[in-house]
Amino acid sequence: MTKDNYLKPFKDYVKEHYTSKDAAHNFEHIERIINTSNKIIDYGVDEDIDFYLLAFLQCFHGLSRKLETDSEFKRNTIDFLLGLGLSGEKITIYFECLKRHCKSPQRIEEKIVHDSNFIEVVGSYGLARAFNSAGTRGQTIEEIIDILETHYYNMIECKTPFGKIVYNEKKKFAEDFLILLKKEIDWYKE
């Protein structure tokens, strides 16, 4: 099977669970993670990929907290994964990978989804997304600048060769933009 054949059942299962998510974390975000993951794989990775694990991480990326707090959703998800032929042991591993993929990815599948997510955070799209989300939460421009600089741009390190190249290019753009934005904010305060 190719990587694309694994995705359909996962996408079909999770799609409805993203309907209540904000614009930055809805199912379109998952589609962008999937598309960026494909670019990372096409660029080249040095390890064999478990495409079921990759599809699980891609599609459940924004549902980790729900799996931890909603016992019915967790039971249904386990049944779904068992129905795909995964063993209980493998499902346990998948859940562990999901918990750590954003902060401390270990397996190549985790690294691919980690990088795919954080590539989206930077660059023009990432900035637009960040400011849109901040506005819906009532945050100021200055607050989101601080969050981006403190928690993302100076803390994130991509793990794949493609991720490192693209993230750093987009990060440079975002940093330059934020410098100009801060100068303009100061200008208005003069």
MDTraj code that builds the backbone (N, CA, C; nanometers):
import mdtraj as md
import numpy as np

residues = "MET THR LYS ASP ASN TYR LEU LYS PRO PHE LYS ASP TYR VAL LYS GLU HIS TYR THR SER LYS ASP ALA ALA HIS ASN PHE GLU HIS ILE GLU ARG ILE ILE ASN THR SER ASN LYS ILE ILE ASP TYR GLY VAL ASP GLU ASP ILE ASP PHE TYR LEU LEU ALA PHE LEU GLN CYS PHE HIS GLY LEU SER ARG LYS LEU GLU THR ASP SER GLU PHE LYS ARG ASN THR ILE ASP PHE LEU LEU GLY LEU GLY LEU SER GLY GLU LYS ILE THR ILE TYR PHE GLU CYS LEU LYS ARG HIS CYS LYS SER PRO GLN ARG ILE GLU GLU LYS ILE VAL HIS ASP SER ASN PHE ILE GLU VAL VAL GLY SER TYR GLY LEU ALA ARG ALA PHE ASN SER ALA GLY THR ARG GLY GLN THR ILE GLU GLU ILE ILE ASP ILE LEU GLU THR HIS TYR TYR ASN MET ILE GLU CYS LYS THR PRO PHE GLY LYS ILE VAL TYR ASN GLU LYS LYS LYS PHE ALA GLU ASP PHE LEU ILE LEU LEU LYS LYS GLU ILE ASP TRP TYR LYS GLU".split()
xyz = np.array([
    [0.0826, -0.1195, 0.0000],
    [0.0000, 0.0000, 0.0000],
    [0.0868, 0.1255, 0.0000],
    [0.0380, 0.2276, -0.0651],
    [0.1099, 0.3547, -0.0646],
    [0.0660, 0.4369, 0.0564],
    [0.1402, 0.5440, 0.0802],
    [0.1083, 0.6296, 0.1957],
    [-0.0327, 0.6872, 0.1858],
    [-0.0825, 0.7140, 0.0657],
    [-0.2135, 0.7752, 0.0491],
    [-0.3279, 0.6797, 0.0851],
    [-0.3094, 0.5502, 0.0632],
    [-0.4150, 0.4534, 0.0919],
    [-0.4450, 0.4433, 0.2413],
    [-0.3487, 0.4741, 0.3240],
    [-0.3678, 0.4629, 0.4682],
    [-0.4507, 0.5778, 0.5245],
    [-0.4509, 0.6902, 0.4585],
    [-0.5101, 0.8109, 0.5145],
    [-0.6626, 0.8117, 0.5203],
    [-0.7273, 0.7598, 0.4202],
    [-0.8728, 0.7749, 0.4093],
    [-0.9487, 0.7331, 0.5350],
    [-0.9282, 0.6133, 0.5885],
    [-1.0076, 0.5778, 0.7073],
    [-0.9795, 0.6705, 0.8262],
    [-0.8562, 0.7149, 0.8418],
    [-0.8226, 0.8061, 0.9513],
    [-0.8914, 0.9413, 0.9327],
    [-0.8830, 0.9941, 0.8113],
    [-0.9466, 1.1235, 0.7835],
    [-1.0978, 1.1157, 0.8035],
    [-1.1575, 1.0083, 0.7532],
    [-1.3019, 0.9911, 0.7681],
    [-1.3417, 0.9845, 0.9158],
    [-1.2607, 0.9184, 0.9973],
    [-1.2918, 0.9019, 1.1388],
    [-1.2813, 1.0335, 1.2167],
    [-1.1789, 1.1131, 1.1887],
    [-1.1536, 1.2313, 1.2725],
    [-1.2224, 1.3590, 1.2259],
    [-1.2585, 1.3663, 1.1008],
    [-1.3045, 1.4936, 1.0438],
    [-1.4127, 1.5623, 1.1282],
    [-1.5117, 1.4891, 1.1710],
    [-1.6211, 1.5489, 1.2488],
    [-1.5733, 1.6048, 1.3827],
    [-1.4624, 1.5559, 1.4341],
    [-1.4123, 1.6008, 1.5644],
    [-1.3377, 1.7341, 1.5562],
    [-1.3174, 1.7833, 1.4362],
    [-1.2517, 1.9123, 1.4176],
    [-1.3497, 2.0257, 1.3879],
    [-1.4784, 1.9957, 1.3805],
    [-1.5755, 2.0986, 1.3421],
    [-1.5863, 2.2105, 1.4453],
    [-1.5607, 2.1815, 1.5707],
    [-1.5725, 2.2853, 1.6745],
    [-1.4397, 2.3552, 1.7028],
    [-1.3358, 2.3215, 1.6298],
    [-1.2039, 2.3825, 1.6502],
    [-1.1998, 2.5203, 1.5840],
    [-1.1113, 2.6067, 1.6349],
    [-1.0964, 2.7393, 1.5742],
    [-1.0298, 2.7263, 1.4372],
    [-1.0286, 2.8351, 1.3612],
    [-0.9804, 2.8338, 1.2227],
    [-0.8352, 2.7889, 1.2110],
    [-0.7558, 2.8111, 1.3127],
    [-0.6150, 2.7723, 1.3068],
    [-0.5936, 2.6244, 1.3384],
    [-0.6950, 2.5598, 1.3943],
    [-0.6778, 2.4209, 1.4379],
    [-0.7877, 2.3285, 1.3868],
    [-0.8531, 2.3680, 1.2793],
    [-0.9615, 2.2871, 1.2253],
    [-0.9066, 2.1785, 1.1316],
    [-0.9967, 2.1128, 1.0589],
    [-0.9534, 2.0028, 0.9732],
    [-0.8658, 2.0505, 0.8575],
    [-0.8808, 2.1750, 0.8162],
    [-0.7926, 2.2288, 0.7118],
    [-0.6474, 2.2312, 0.7602],
    [-0.6283, 2.2553, 0.8894],
    [-0.4938, 2.2486, 0.9483],
    [-0.4380, 2.1069, 0.9330],
    [-0.5217, 2.0074, 0.9552],
    [-0.4785, 1.8678, 0.9406],
    [-0.4417, 1.8403, 0.7947],
    [-0.5206, 1.8920, 0.7016],
    [-0.4896, 1.8751, 0.5590],
    [-0.3542, 1.9394, 0.5254],
    [-0.3255, 2.0562, 0.5842],
    [-0.1969, 2.1214, 0.5595],
    [-0.0824, 2.0391, 0.6190],
    [-0.1058, 1.9798, 0.7358],
    [-0.0037, 1.8931, 0.7960],
    [0.0222, 1.7729, 0.7047],
    [-0.0822, 1.7143, 0.6526],
    [-0.0678, 1.5990, 0.5629],
    [0.0109, 1.6399, 0.4375],
    [-0.0252, 1.7522, 0.3768],
    [0.0443, 1.7969, 0.2552],
    [0.1907, 1.8297, 0.2823],
    [0.2189, 1.8942, 0.3945],
    [0.3583, 1.9250, 0.4274],
    [0.4344, 1.7970, 0.4598],
    [0.3694, 1.7030, 0.5261],
    [0.4332, 1.5736, 0.5539],
    [0.4758, 1.5058, 0.4244],
    [0.3907, 1.5125, 0.3244],
    [0.4251, 1.4526, 0.1945],
    [0.5473, 1.5201, 0.1329],
    [0.5585, 1.6512, 0.1490],
    [0.6760, 1.7235, 0.0982],
    [0.8019, 1.6789, 0.1720],
    [0.7905, 1.6601, 0.3021],
    [0.9061, 1.6130, 0.3818],
    [0.9493, 1.4748, 0.3344],
    [0.8529, 1.3869, 0.3149],
    [0.8837, 1.2502, 0.2693],
    [0.9428, 1.2534, 0.1289],
    [0.8841, 1.3331, 0.0400],
    [0.9351, 1.3418, -0.0975],
    [1.0774, 1.3979, -0.1015],
    [1.1086, 1.4903, -0.0110],
    [1.2443, 1.5460, -0.0031],
    [1.3428, 1.4381, 0.0390],
    [1.2985, 1.3515, 0.1281],
    [1.3812, 1.2386, 0.1687],
    [1.3981, 1.2276, 0.3190],
    [1.3721, 1.1079, 0.3690],
    [1.4000, 1.0733, 0.5078],
    [1.4799, 0.9436, 0.5062],
    [1.5610, 0.9265, 0.6075],
    [1.6536, 0.8131, 0.6087],
    [1.6014, 0.6899, 0.6812],
    [1.4783, 0.6918, 0.7238],
    [1.4232, 0.5800, 0.7998],
    [1.2967, 0.5282, 0.7326],
    [1.2674, 0.4013, 0.7572],
    [1.1418, 0.3451, 0.7083],
    [1.0262, 0.4078, 0.7858],
    [0.9172, 0.4277, 0.7171],
    [0.8015, 0.4942, 0.7765],
    [0.6890, 0.3939, 0.7984],
    [0.6314, 0.3963, 0.9175],
    [0.5092, 0.3227, 0.9482],
    [0.3949, 0.4162, 0.9070],
    [0.3358, 0.3915, 0.7908],
    [0.2355, 0.4839, 0.7381],
    [0.1062, 0.4850, 0.8194],
    [0.0755, 0.3762, 0.8888],
    [-0.0393, 0.3795, 0.9790],
    [-0.0123, 0.4761, 1.0941],
    [0.1058, 0.4687, 1.1523],
    [0.1418, 0.5607, 1.2604],
    [0.1433, 0.7039, 1.2087],
    [0.2000, 0.7243, 1.0922],
    [0.2038, 0.8592, 1.0352],
    [0.0616, 0.9136, 1.0166],
    [-0.0266, 0.8340, 0.9579],
    [-0.1651, 0.8771, 0.9367],
    [-0.2341, 0.9059, 1.0698],
    [-0.2092, 0.8224, 1.1702],
    [-0.2671, 0.8442, 1.3028],
    [-0.2195, 0.9774, 1.3600],
    [-0.0896, 1.0028, 1.3549],
    [-0.0354, 1.1272, 1.4098],
    [-0.0857, 1.2493, 1.3325],
    [-0.0888, 1.2381, 1.2013],
    [-0.1382, 1.3496, 1.1202],
    [-0.2832, 1.3821, 1.1567],
    [-0.3660, 1.2809, 1.1581],
    [-0.5101, 1.3029, 1.1737],
    [-0.5522, 1.3292, 1.3182],
    [-0.4801, 1.2756, 1.4142],
    [-0.5141, 1.2955, 1.5549],
    [-0.4304, 1.4058, 1.6188],
    [-0.3505, 1.4751, 1.5392],
    [-0.2622, 1.5802, 1.5901],
    [-0.3344, 1.6771, 1.6838],
    [-0.4520, 1.7195, 1.6492],
    [-0.5265, 1.8151, 1.7304],
    [-0.6268, 1.7518, 1.8253],
    [-0.6196, 1.6216, 1.8437],
    [-0.7186, 1.5527, 1.9268],
    [-0.6576, 1.4837, 2.0483],
    [-0.5325, 1.5091, 2.0761],
    [-0.4639, 1.4441, 2.1876],
    [-0.5351, 1.4708, 2.3203],
    [-0.5678, 1.5947, 2.3453],
    [-0.6354, 1.6304, 2.4714],
    [-0.7720, 1.5614, 2.4809],
    [-0.8427, 1.5544, 2.3688],
    [-0.9733, 1.4881, 2.3682],
    [-0.9586, 1.3397, 2.4014],
    [-0.8533, 1.2764, 2.3514],
    [-0.8291, 1.1360, 2.3837],
    [-0.8006, 1.1176, 2.5330],
    [-0.7388, 1.2165, 2.5935],
    [-0.7058, 1.2080, 2.7357],
    [-0.8260, 1.2363, 2.8249],
    [-0.9188, 1.3194, 2.7792],
    [-1.0272, 1.3651, 2.8669],
    [-1.1637, 1.3058, 2.8353],
    [-1.1806, 1.2504, 2.7174],
    [-1.3109, 1.1972, 2.6765],
    [-1.3004, 1.0453, 2.6643],
    [-1.3437, 0.9758, 2.7683],
    [-1.3262, 0.8301, 2.7725],
    [-1.4040, 0.7589, 2.6612],
    [-1.5208, 0.8115, 2.6246],
    [-1.5972, 0.7497, 2.5162],
    [-1.5237, 0.7642, 2.3827],
    [-1.4708, 0.8834, 2.3580],
    [-1.3938, 0.9053, 2.2354],
    [-1.2711, 0.8137, 2.2325],
    [-1.2047, 0.7996, 2.3454],
    [-1.0866, 0.7120, 2.3519],
    [-1.1268, 0.5668, 2.3230],
    [-1.2343, 0.5191, 2.3851],
    [-1.2810, 0.3818, 2.3596],
    [-1.3164, 0.3616, 2.2124],
    [-1.3887, 0.4573, 2.1556],
    [-1.4260, 0.4474, 2.0139],
    [-1.3030, 0.4494, 1.9243],
    [-1.2048, 0.5299, 1.9612],
    [-1.0812, 0.5370, 1.8828],
    [-1.0048, 0.4056, 1.8903],
    [-0.9981, 0.3476, 2.0081],
    [-0.9314, 0.2169, 2.0217],
    [-1.0032, 0.1132, 1.9364],
    [-1.1355, 0.1128, 1.9396],
    [-1.2126, 0.0198, 1.8564],
    [-1.1855, 0.0438, 1.7077],
    [-1.1787, 0.1696, 1.6686],
    [-1.1476, 0.2047, 1.5300],
    [-1.0107, 0.1482, 1.4903],
    [-0.9110, 0.1682, 1.5764],
    [-0.7756, 0.1212, 1.5459],
    [-0.7681, -0.0318, 1.5457],
    [-0.8385, -0.0964, 1.6380],
    [-0.8443, -0.2431, 1.6375],
    [-0.9086, -0.2926, 1.5080],
    [-1.0098, -0.2193, 1.4616],
    [-1.0776, -0.2540, 1.3364],
    [-0.9872, -0.2432, 1.2149],
    [-0.8818, -0.1621, 1.2260],
    [-0.7838, -0.1525, 1.1177],
    [-0.6797, -0.2643, 1.1254],
    [-0.6904, -0.3474, 1.2306],
    [-0.5986, -0.4591, 1.2464],
    [-0.4782, -0.4299, 1.3356],
    [-0.4812, -0.3167, 1.4051],
    [-0.3704, -0.2850, 1.4948],
    [-0.3876, -0.3589, 1.6270],
    [-0.2773, -0.4015, 1.6845],
    [-0.2809, -0.4714, 1.8130],
    [-0.2917, -0.3707, 1.9267],
    [-0.3336, -0.4180, 2.0425],
    [-0.3409, -0.3328, 2.1605],
    [-0.2053, -0.2722, 2.1941],
    [-0.1006, -0.3503, 2.1770],
    [0.0351, -0.3016, 2.2048],
    [0.0728, -0.1873, 2.1103],
    [0.0395, -0.2046, 1.9836],
    [0.0705, -0.1005, 1.8857],
    [-0.0108, 0.0263, 1.9138],
    [-0.1366, 0.0094, 1.9528],
    [-0.2219, 0.1244, 1.9839],
    [-0.1629, 0.2027, 2.1007],
    [-0.1136, 0.1328, 2.2009],
    [-0.0492, 0.1985, 2.3149],
    [0.0704, 0.2808, 2.2681],
    [0.1492, 0.2255, 2.1794],
    [0.2654, 0.2972, 2.1241],
    [0.2186, 0.4200, 2.0473],
    [0.1133, 0.4062, 1.9680],
    [0.0617, 0.5194, 1.8905],
    [0.0191, 0.6333, 1.9832],
    [-0.0499, 0.5988, 2.0919],
    [-0.0938, 0.7021, 2.1867],
    [0.0264, 0.7709, 2.2509],
    [0.1307, 0.6951, 2.2840],
    [0.2526, 0.7540, 2.3413],
    [0.3175, 0.8492, 2.2414],
    [0.3249, 0.8090, 2.1160],
    [0.3824, 0.8945, 2.0114],
    [0.3018, 1.0232, 1.9964],
    [0.1702, 1.0126, 2.0028],
    [0.0845, 1.1302, 1.9903],
    [0.1114, 1.2293, 2.1031],
    [0.1284, 1.1790, 2.2245],
    [0.1523, 1.2668, 2.3395],
    [0.2813, 1.3474, 2.3255],
    [0.3822, 1.2881, 2.2658],
    [0.5131, 1.3550, 2.2655],
    [0.5523, 1.4192, 2.1326],
    [0.4761, 1.3997, 2.0258],
    [0.5237, 1.4398, 1.8932],
    [0.5464, 1.5899, 1.8782],
    [0.4751, 1.6732, 1.9520],
    [0.4945, 1.8183, 1.9383],
    [0.6132, 1.8703, 2.0176],
    [0.6451, 1.8063, 2.1280],
    [0.7509, 1.8593, 2.2148],
    [0.8809, 1.7810, 2.2078],
    [0.8720, 1.6499, 2.2009],
    [0.9950, 1.5697, 2.1993],
    [0.9797, 1.4475, 2.1097],
    [0.9678, 1.4733, 1.9800],
    [0.9483, 1.3613, 1.8862],
    [1.0697, 1.2689, 1.8825],
    [1.0430, 1.1404, 1.8775],
    [1.1512, 1.0420, 1.8743],
    [1.1530, 0.9634, 1.7430],
    [1.0404, 0.9110, 1.7034],
    [1.0335, 0.8310, 1.5811],
    [1.0223, 0.9233, 1.4600],
    [1.0576, 0.8725, 1.3453],
    [1.0547, 0.9544, 1.2236],
    [0.9136, 1.0064, 1.1951],
    [0.8122, 0.9259, 1.2204],
    [0.6747, 0.9694, 1.1958],
    [0.6400, 1.0902, 1.2838],
    [0.6839, 1.0864, 1.4082],
    [0.6618, 1.1989, 1.5001],
    [0.7351, 1.3232, 1.4505],
    [0.8576, 1.3041, 1.4051],
    [0.9384, 1.4164, 1.3569],
    [0.8745, 1.4799, 1.2332],
    [0.8198, 1.3982, 1.1455],
    [0.7543, 1.4500, 1.0242],
    [0.6342, 1.5367, 1.0617],
    [0.5501, 1.4888, 1.1522],
    [0.4305, 1.5652, 1.1900],
    [0.4707, 1.6878, 1.2731],
    [0.5684, 1.6731, 1.3601],
    [0.6214, 1.7861, 1.4374],
    [0.6628, 1.8984, 1.3430],
    [0.7470, 1.8653, 1.2456],
    [0.7969, 1.9661, 1.1529],
    [0.6842, 2.0239, 1.0675],
    [0.5930, 1.9387, 1.0230],
    [0.4808, 1.9860, 0.9419],
    [0.3974, 2.0882, 1.0176],
    [0.3750, 2.0639, 1.1433],
    [0.2980, 2.1568, 1.2259],
    [0.3722, 2.2891, 1.2436],
    [0.4997, 2.2837, 1.2780],
    [0.5711, 2.4072, 1.3089],
    [0.6138, 2.4850, 1.1848],
    [0.6241, 2.4197, 1.0706],
    [0.6472, 2.4929, 0.9463],
    [0.5290, 2.5867, 0.9212],
    [0.4095, 2.5404, 0.9564],
    [0.2903, 2.6231, 0.9368],
    [0.2881, 2.7449, 1.0297],
    [0.3565, 2.7361, 1.1432],
    [0.3564, 2.8454, 1.2412],
    [0.4314, 2.9672, 1.1888],
    [0.5316, 2.9444, 1.1063],
    [0.6157, 3.0554, 1.0608],
    [0.5783, 3.0973, 0.9194],
    [0.6367, 3.2053, 0.8747],
    [0.6094, 3.2564, 0.7412],
    [0.4831, 3.3399, 0.7398],
    [0.4460, 3.3841, 0.6216],
    [0.3315, 3.4742, 0.6098],
    [0.2019, 3.4061, 0.6519],
    [0.1834, 3.2809, 0.6148],
    [0.0611, 3.2103, 0.6530],
    [0.0540, 3.1935, 0.8046],
    [0.1639, 3.1538, 0.8627],
    [0.1683, 3.1356, 1.0076],
    [0.1401, 3.2634, 1.0832],
    [0.1934, 3.3749, 1.0329],
    [0.1664, 3.5038, 1.0970],
    [0.0183, 3.5397, 1.0870],
    [-0.0382, 3.5212, 0.9690],
    [-0.1808, 3.5517, 0.9515],
    [-0.2646, 3.4651, 1.0443],
    [-0.2317, 3.3395, 1.0516],
    [-0.3039, 3.2459, 1.1384],
    [-0.2904, 3.2867, 1.2851],
    [-0.1691, 3.3219, 1.3261],
    [-0.1449, 3.3599, 1.4658],
    [-0.2231, 3.4850, 1.5039],
    [-0.2201, 3.5861, 1.4181],
    [-0.2911, 3.7091, 1.4496],
    [-0.4428, 3.6884, 1.4465],
    [-0.4903, 3.6048, 1.3569],
    [-0.6329, 3.5728, 1.3528],
    [-0.6759, 3.5038, 1.4820],
    [-0.6010, 3.4033, 1.5238],
    [-0.6345, 3.3311, 1.6467],
    [-0.6249, 3.4215, 1.7681],
    [-0.5218, 3.5057, 1.7712],
    [-0.5043, 3.5973, 1.8837],
    [-0.6221, 3.6932, 1.8933],
    [-0.6673, 3.7412, 1.7796],
    [-0.7808, 3.8335, 1.7786],
    [-0.9072, 3.7693, 1.8327],
    [-0.9291, 3.6436, 1.7982],
    [-1.0495, 3.5762, 1.8486],
    [-1.0401, 3.5509, 1.9986],
    [-0.9179, 3.5454, 2.0515],
    [-0.8992, 3.5268, 2.1965],
    [-0.8864, 3.6594, 2.2703],
    [-0.8937, 3.7697, 2.1972],
    [-0.8861, 3.9012, 2.2602],
    [-0.7458, 3.9452, 2.2981],
    [-0.6448, 3.8835, 2.2380],
    [-0.5067, 3.9219, 2.2675],
    [-0.4670, 4.0431, 2.1834],
    [-0.3747, 4.1208, 2.2362],
    [-0.3245, 4.2364, 2.1631],
    [-0.2165, 4.1926, 2.0651],
    [-0.1838, 4.2823, 1.9731],
    [-0.0762, 4.2558, 1.8778],
    [0.0550, 4.2341, 1.9539],
    [0.0788, 4.3168, 2.0553],
    [0.2017, 4.3038, 2.1336],
    [0.2091, 4.1684, 2.2046],
    [0.0949, 4.1207, 2.2533],
    [0.0934, 3.9902, 2.3215],
    [0.1277, 3.8769, 2.2248],
    [0.0713, 3.8810, 2.1052],
    [0.1002, 3.7718, 2.0114],
    [0.2436, 3.7795, 1.9613],
    [0.2975, 3.8983, 1.9457],
    [0.4396, 3.9108, 1.9086],
    [0.5257, 3.8437, 2.0146],
    [0.4967, 3.8722, 2.1406],
    [0.5734, 3.8125, 2.2506],
    [0.5609, 3.6601, 2.2511],
    [0.4400, 3.6104, 2.2304],
    [0.4189, 3.4652, 2.2273],
    [0.4983, 3.4020, 2.1135],
    [0.4905, 3.4615, 1.9953],
    [0.5633, 3.4064, 1.8805],
    [0.7129, 3.4057, 1.9051],
    [0.7656, 3.5166, 1.9545],
    [0.9106, 3.5261, 1.9762],
    [0.9578, 3.4380, 2.0913],
    [0.8800, 3.4316, 2.1969],
    [0.9217, 3.3587, 2.3164],
    [0.8986, 3.2089, 2.3061],
    [0.7827, 3.1697, 2.2555],
    [0.7452, 3.0285, 2.2602],
    [0.7618, 2.9528, 2.1291],
    [0.7828, 3.0235, 2.0211],
    [0.7958, 2.9541, 1.8935],
    [0.9311, 2.9790, 1.8287],
    [0.9548, 3.0989, 1.7834],
    [1.0722, 3.1256, 1.7013],
    [1.2031, 3.0958, 1.7722],
    [1.2078, 3.1125, 1.9021],
    [1.3326, 3.0878, 1.9745],
    [1.3359, 2.9525, 2.0445],
    [1.2315, 2.8725, 2.0276],
    [1.2244, 2.7444, 2.0982],
    [1.2134, 2.6227, 2.0048],
    [1.1657, 2.6426, 1.8850],
    [1.1370, 2.5301, 1.7961],
    [1.2612, 2.4922, 1.7165],
    [1.2846, 2.3637, 1.7099],
    [1.3922, 2.3109, 1.6264],
    [1.3351, 2.1956, 1.5442],
    [1.3343, 2.2145, 1.4139],
    [1.2827, 2.1085, 1.3275],
    [1.3797, 1.9912, 1.3250],
    [1.3259, 1.8742, 1.2954],
    [1.4012, 1.7495, 1.3090],
    [1.4369, 1.6834, 1.1769],
    [1.3694, 1.7192, 1.0680],
    [1.3961, 1.6572, 0.9382],
    [1.4774, 1.7543, 0.8523],
    [1.5532, 1.7042, 0.7556],
    [1.6299, 1.7949, 0.6692],
    [1.5418, 1.8995, 0.6000],
    [1.4304, 1.8572, 0.5431],
    [1.3385, 1.9502, 0.4770],
    [1.2824, 2.0496, 0.5773],
    [1.2415, 2.0001, 0.6924],
    [1.1856, 2.0862, 0.7958],
    [1.2812, 2.1958, 0.8375],
    [1.4076, 2.1606, 0.8555],
    [1.5083, 2.2592, 0.8971],
    [1.5235, 2.3694, 0.7924],
    [1.5302, 2.3315, 0.6667],
    [1.5486, 2.4295, 0.5589],
    [1.4283, 2.5234, 0.5511],
    [1.3098, 2.4655, 0.5399],
    [1.1889, 2.5459, 0.5199],
    [1.1574, 2.6292, 0.6438],
    [1.1669, 2.5694, 0.7614],
    [1.1366, 2.6436, 0.8844],
    [1.2283, 2.7647, 0.8975],
    [1.3572, 2.7448, 0.8754],
    [1.4513, 2.8559, 0.8918],
    [1.4275, 2.9674, 0.7899],
    [1.3919, 2.9315, 0.6666],
    [1.3593, 3.0338, 0.5663],
    [1.2361, 3.1135, 0.6085],
    [1.1321, 3.0426, 0.6502],
    [1.0081, 3.1086, 0.6903],
    [1.0278, 3.1874, 0.8199],
    [1.1082, 3.1344, 0.9099],
    [1.1356, 3.2017, 1.0365],
    [1.2036, 3.3356, 1.0119],
    [1.2966, 3.3403, 0.9187],
    [1.3669, 3.4645, 0.8862],
    [1.2669, 3.5694, 0.8383],
    [1.1762, 3.5296, 0.7496],
    [1.0727, 3.6208, 0.7025],
    [0.9903, 3.6741, 0.8200],
    [0.9443, 3.5833, 0.9063],
    [0.8588, 3.6222, 1.0192],
    [0.9325, 3.7156, 1.1146],
    [1.0571, 3.6845, 1.1440],
    [1.1350, 3.7706, 1.2341],
    [1.1525, 3.9102, 1.1759],
    [1.1832, 3.9176, 1.0474],
    [1.1978, 4.0481, 0.9822],
    [1.0660, 4.1259, 0.9858],
    [0.9555, 4.0564, 0.9597],
    [0.8248, 4.1208, 0.9636],
    [0.7952, 4.1748, 1.1038],
    [0.8235, 4.0932, 1.2059],
    [0.7942, 4.1365, 1.3431],
    [0.8804, 4.2556, 1.3848],
    [1.0022, 4.2644, 1.3357],
    [1.0864, 4.3818, 1.3631],
    [1.0200, 4.5064, 1.3061],
    [0.9754, 4.4966, 1.1805],
    [0.9065, 4.6101, 1.1180],
    [0.7760, 4.6441, 1.1901],
    [0.7027, 4.5438, 1.2289],
    [0.5759, 4.5658, 1.2983],
    [0.5992, 4.6366, 1.4321],
    [0.6991, 4.5924, 1.5070],
    [0.7285, 4.6569, 1.6361],
    [0.7717, 4.8019, 1.6165],
    [0.8474, 4.8287, 1.5123],
    [0.8866, 4.9676, 1.4834],
    [0.7635, 5.0517, 1.4527],
    [0.6719, 4.9966, 1.3757],
    [0.5507, 5.0716, 1.3414],
    [0.4640, 5.0936, 1.4645],
    [0.4535, 4.9943, 1.5512],
    [0.3785, 5.0117, 1.6751],
    [0.4397, 5.1238, 1.7577],
    [0.5720, 5.1241, 1.7680],
    [0.6408, 5.2320, 1.8418],
    [0.6169, 5.3686, 1.7769],
    [0.6172, 5.3726, 1.6439],
    [0.5945, 5.4985, 1.5707],
    [0.4585, 5.5576, 1.6076],
    [0.3568, 5.4695, 1.6167],
    [0.2227, 5.5184, 1.6520],
    [0.2165, 5.5686, 1.7963],
    [0.3064, 5.5219, 1.8797],
    [0.3067, 5.5634, 2.0198],
    [0.3807, 5.6938, 2.0417],
    [0.4562, 5.7398, 1.9425],
    [0.5364, 5.8630, 1.9575],
    [0.4479, 5.9856, 1.9588],
])
top = md.Topology()
chain = top.add_chain()
for i, resn in enumerate(residues, 1):
    res = top.add_residue(resn, chain, resSeq=i)
    for name in ("N", "CA", "C"):
        top.add_atom(name, md.element.get_by_symbol(name[0]), res)
traj = md.Trajectory(xyz[None], top)
